[in-house]
């Protein structure tokens, strides 16, 4: 089962696995326009956005990973948009009105 398989996974391995999964999903949806919704917890949101924006060099340590929810509060909405001309991803500011209780 998954819990047993990934029990001893390092943070680096988790971030790599998340990137691999997102890359695999994106490779199956190549026609434009295409919208894909991921409903995930804060660490996966962090790992996925780092993968898409190619900011994978600084994987958080255990203490920072425990605090990742500060950057992505409960109910956060993060939207990333692909620029097909140069194959980059960028954050879409104000893609949706904020629905966080922290505002």
C-alpha positions in Angstrom: 0.0 0.0 0.0 1.0 3.6 -0.4 1.6 4.3 3.3 4.1 1.5 3.5 5.7 2.2 0.1 6.5 5.9 1.0 7.0 5.6 4.7 10.7 6.3 4.6 10.6 8.8 1.7 12.9 11.8 2.2 11.6 15.3 1.6 13.7 15.5 -1.6 12.2 12.2 -2.8 8.7 13.5 -2.0 9.3 16.7 -4.0 10.7 14.8 -6.9 7.8 12.3 -6.9 5.3 15.2 -6.8 7.0 16.8 -9.8 7.0 13.5 -11.6 3.3 13.0 -11.1 2.5 16.5 -12.2 4.7 16.1 -15.2 3.0 12.9 -16.1 -0.5 14.4 -15.8 0.5 17.4 -18.0 2.0 15.1 -20.6 -1.4 13.6 -21.1 -3.1 17.0 -21.6 -1.1 18.7 -24.4 -4.0 20.3 -26.3 -4.6 24.0 -25.6 -6.4 25.5 -23.9 -6.5 23.0 -21.0 -7.3 23.6 -17.4 -6.3 21.1 -14.8 -7.4 21.3 -11.2 -5.2 19.9 -8.4 -6.8 19.7 -4.9 -3.9 19.1 -2.6 -2.4 19.9 0.8 0.1 22.7 1.3 3.3 20.6 0.9 2.1 19.2 -2.4 1.1 22.7 -3.6 4.6 23.9 -2.7 6.3 21.0 -4.4 4.2 21.2 -7.5 4.6 25.0 -7.9 8.3 24.6 -7.5 8.4 21.9 -10.1 6.4 24.0 -12.6 8.4 27.2 -12.1 11.7 25.3 -12.2 12.6 26.4 -8.6 13.5 22.9 -7.4 17.0 23.7 -6.0 15.9 24.7 -2.5 13.8 21.9 -1.1 12.6 22.9 2.4 14.1 21.1 5.4 11.8 19.4 8.0 11.3 22.5 10.1 10.4 24.6 7.1 8.1 21.9 5.7 6.1 22.0 8.9 5.6 25.7 8.4 4.6 25.6 4.7 1.0 26.1 5.7 1.9 29.7 6.6 2.6 30.3 3.0 -0.5 28.4 1.8 -3.3 28.9 4.3 -6.3 26.6 4.6 -8.5 27.1 1.5 -5.8 28.8 -0.6 -6.2 29.0 -4.3 -3.1 29.2 -6.4 -3.2 29.4 -10.2 -0.3 28.9 -12.5 -0.4 29.6 -16.2 1.9 28.1 -18.9 3.5 30.3 -21.5 3.6 27.9 -24.5 6.1 30.1 -26.4 8.9 29.5 -24.0 7.5 26.6 -22.0 7.6 28.4 -18.6 5.0 28.7 -15.9 4.1 31.8 -13.9 1.9 32.6 -11.0 -1.5 34.2 -12.0 -2.0 37.0 -9.5 -5.7 37.4 -8.5 -6.9 34.5 -10.6 -9.8 34.2 -8.1 -10.9 36.5 -5.3 -9.4 35.4 -2.0 -11.4 32.9 0.0 -9.1 32.7 2.9 -10.2 33.6 6.4 -6.8 35.3 6.9 -7.6 38.3 4.7 
